[in-house]
Amino acid sequence: MHLGYPLALALGDGLGAGGEEVVCVDTNPEHFHAAQERGFKVVFGNGLEERTLLRAEVDTRAGCLGSTTNEEINLLCVRRVRDDFRGPRVWLARARHEASPEDAMVSRADAESSGAAARPERKGVPAGEIASAAEAKNENLHPLEALPAAVSPLVLLRGRHASPVDETTAPRKGDRLVTAVLAREQENITATRAALGWLPVEENAEAGGEE
């Protein structure tokens, strides 16, 4: 995973919660140490270079997610992994609800385009963002696209499996959703998210068998 600090760290936390080993690639020392402190394996180097990808053992990974704040770099990275290694699935982090030249490039690249991570400068996600988890409470879930713009769905947890959220994600009852939420919107988002079929995990646990 290419770091798009700090949002990519929340992605890593979500994938790690599902038991996935997370390997981060970055050339920024601050990002490098922040990822290490979260318990991630980190490879210091340029993710566009073959030697860095080999050190990250990309060919043994389930997937690769380009999640920097530069969409063009993300695209180049996933193209490199897809064309040179062919094994891992690839996701491209992009802004939600916003058309851009990069979105068209994604289709031509045949990469799996993920809405999981939005570019911080477009969404205004602060460094103090909150990563939270919600659990599906019923089968009549609204599409993830119905979530407010202040919420970025990152990772879907289903049993022991974790996967980045993309346009193919179809949540169902019992799934857990890791999201990044603007800190100033946290209180309002909790009620809105519940109305769309998602409860905070701790509340759902308290509800027990009342459903």
C-alpha positions as MATLAB code, in Angstrom:
seq = 'MHLGYPLALALGDGLGAGGEEVVCVDTNPEHFHAAQERGFKVVFGNGLEERTLLRAEVDTRAGCLGSTTNEEINLLCVRRVRDDFRGPRVWLARARHEASPEDAMVSRADAESSGAAARPERKGVPAGEIASAAEAKNENLHPLEALPAAVSPLVLLRGRHASPVDETTAPRKGDRLVTAVLAREQENITATRAALGWLPVEENAEAGGEE';
ca = [
       0.000    0.000    0.000;
       1.296    3.427   -0.961;
       0.912    5.829    1.942;
      -1.367    8.836    1.567;
      -0.729    9.888    5.140;
      -2.835   10.003    7.285;
      -5.838    8.498    5.499;
      -3.889    5.464    4.278;
      -3.065    4.618    7.887;
      -6.789    4.282    8.589;
      -7.039    1.992    5.574;
      -4.193   -0.067    6.966;
      -5.863   -0.243   10.372;
      -9.047   -1.546    8.765;
      -7.258   -4.189    6.727;
      -5.199   -5.177    9.748;
      -8.393   -5.585   11.803;
      -9.424   -8.214    9.277;
      -6.190  -10.116    9.768;
      -4.459   -8.898    6.627;
      -0.721   -8.162    6.716;
      -0.241   -4.561    5.657;
       2.975   -3.468    3.923;
       3.437    0.256    3.316;
       5.761    1.858    0.761;
       6.887    5.467    1.114;
       9.867    7.801    0.758;
       8.756   10.222    3.458;
      10.533    9.564    6.806;
       7.608   10.953    8.821;
       5.158    8.648    7.043;
       7.606    5.764    7.403;
       7.854    6.099   11.183;
       4.114    6.710   11.637;
       3.355    3.470    9.803;
       5.948    1.599   11.854;
       4.386    2.874   15.056;
       1.040    1.431   13.905;
       2.698   -1.961   13.584;
       2.851   -2.071    9.779;
       5.759   -3.461    7.831;
       7.279   -0.542    5.908;
       9.499   -0.511    2.838;
      11.357    2.760    2.350;
      11.577    3.511   -1.357;
       9.886    4.658   -4.546;
       6.876    2.473   -5.292;
       7.332    3.052   -9.026;
      10.702    1.291   -8.966;
      10.907   -2.454   -9.504;
      13.504   -2.957   -6.774;
      11.190   -1.373   -4.193;
       8.247   -3.503   -5.268;
      10.423   -6.617   -5.092;
      11.473   -5.702   -1.539;
       7.795   -5.336   -0.699;
       7.249   -8.832   -2.153;
       4.357   -7.543   -4.224;
       4.097  -10.799   -6.145;
       3.094  -12.599   -2.919;
       0.458  -10.043   -1.872;
      -3.303  -10.360   -2.218;
      -3.550   -6.824   -3.515;
      -1.960   -3.423   -4.005;
      -3.640   -0.111   -3.223;
      -2.291    3.197   -4.500;
      -3.399    5.625   -1.805;
      -1.190    8.698   -2.020;
      -2.724   12.157   -2.375;
      -1.535   12.217   -6.003;
      -3.969   10.302   -8.198;
      -1.581   10.179  -11.151;
       1.095    8.535   -9.001;
      -1.508    6.078   -7.703;
      -2.421    5.170  -11.267;
       1.196    4.693  -12.324;
       1.814    2.481   -9.318;
      -1.139    0.140   -9.836;
      -0.371   -0.065  -13.559;
       3.187   -1.087  -12.743;
       2.032   -3.781  -10.334;
      -0.663   -5.034  -12.703;
       1.602   -5.175  -15.754;
       4.815   -6.448  -14.152;
       3.542   -8.740  -11.407;
       0.038   -9.726  -12.571;
      -0.804  -11.638   -9.390;
      -2.171   -9.045   -6.946;
      -5.494   -7.301   -7.375;
      -5.082   -3.556   -7.664;
      -7.093   -0.663   -6.311;
      -6.752    3.027   -7.073;
      -7.710    5.540   -4.395;
      -9.619    8.501   -5.779;
     -11.911   11.293   -4.669;
     -15.557   10.388   -4.114;
     -18.423   12.101   -5.973;
     -16.095   13.995   -8.262;
     -15.278   13.408  -11.903;
     -11.702   13.987  -12.949;
      -9.368   13.139  -15.840;
      -7.846   10.464  -13.626;
     -11.200    8.667  -13.379;
     -11.258    8.237  -17.155;
      -7.654    7.034  -17.061;
      -8.645    4.377  -14.537;
     -11.089    2.814  -16.959;
      -8.481    2.687  -19.699;
      -6.023    1.117  -17.274;
      -8.521   -1.600  -16.352;
      -7.583   -1.118  -12.711;
     -10.119   -1.758   -9.986;
     -11.084    1.741   -8.958;
     -11.667    2.150   -5.243;
     -13.705    4.914   -3.673;
     -12.176    3.959   -0.360;
      -9.754    6.819    0.086;
     -10.483   10.379   -0.917;
      -7.771   12.937   -1.529;
      -7.400   14.954    1.700;
      -7.086   18.294   -0.060;
     -10.382   17.727   -1.883;
     -12.357   16.343    1.031;
     -10.822   18.501    3.717;
      -9.982   15.505    5.892;
      -7.848   16.858    8.743;
      -4.856   15.163   10.311;
      -7.056   14.464   13.346;
      -9.598   12.426   11.409;
     -11.515    9.696   13.211;
     -11.469    6.128   11.980;
     -14.575    4.373   13.258;
     -16.356    1.081   12.731;
     -20.045    0.428   12.178;
     -21.921   -2.832   11.826;
     -24.806   -3.581    9.484;
     -28.006   -4.042   11.489;
     -30.367   -5.274    8.799;
     -30.564   -6.538    5.229;
     -32.153   -3.339    3.874;
     -28.967   -1.332    3.693;
     -28.749    1.819    1.657;
     -25.941    1.914   -0.933;
     -22.617    3.138    0.403;
     -22.917    6.033   -2.035;
     -25.717    7.353    0.183;
     -23.268    8.058    3.004;
     -22.629   11.785    3.543;
     -19.634   13.397    1.861;
     -17.981   13.753    5.291;
     -17.722    9.949    5.487;
     -15.203    7.959    3.465;
     -15.884    4.197    3.528;
     -12.502    2.483    3.699;
     -12.638   -1.221    4.469;
     -15.410   -3.822    4.659;
     -14.918   -6.580    7.249;
     -16.859   -9.804    6.674;
     -16.014  -12.563    9.109;
     -12.251  -12.991    8.928;
     -11.948  -11.292    5.538;
     -11.115   -7.636    4.936;
     -11.263   -5.815    1.620;
     -10.965   -2.175    0.489;
     -14.308   -0.662   -0.384;
     -14.823   -0.214   -4.120;
     -17.747    0.108   -6.522;
     -18.382   -3.647   -6.383;
     -18.773   -3.712   -2.595;
     -22.213   -4.982   -1.570;
     -22.562   -4.911    2.228;
     -24.953   -7.207    4.071;
     -26.139   -7.805    7.615;
     -23.302   -8.528   10.019;
     -20.621   -6.798    7.953;
     -18.443   -4.185    9.602;
     -17.463   -0.990    7.841;
     -14.383    1.030    8.735;
     -14.816    4.674    7.799;
     -12.917    7.937    8.064;
     -15.120   10.718    9.397;
     -14.420   14.424    9.672;
     -13.885   15.003   13.394;
     -16.208   17.994   13.490;
     -18.993   15.935   11.913;
     -18.666   12.858   14.136;
     -21.730   13.478   16.312;
     -24.045   14.201   13.383;
     -22.673   11.356   11.269;
     -23.453    8.716   13.897;
     -27.196    9.388   13.640;
     -27.130    9.687    9.852;
     -25.182    6.467    9.455;
     -27.598    4.622   11.764;
     -30.504    5.778    9.627;
     -28.797    4.180    6.629;
     -28.546    0.814    8.371;
     -25.233    1.036   10.267;
     -24.706    1.106   14.029;
     -21.473    1.757   15.917;
     -20.016   -1.639   16.772;
     -20.179   -1.071   20.532;
     -23.877   -0.136   20.334;
     -24.675   -3.136   18.203;
     -22.911   -5.388   20.713;
     -25.030   -3.928   23.515;
     -28.200   -4.506   21.505;
     -27.402   -8.218   21.576;
     -30.226  -10.342   20.276;
     -32.893   -7.632   20.202;
     -33.030   -7.529   16.387;
];
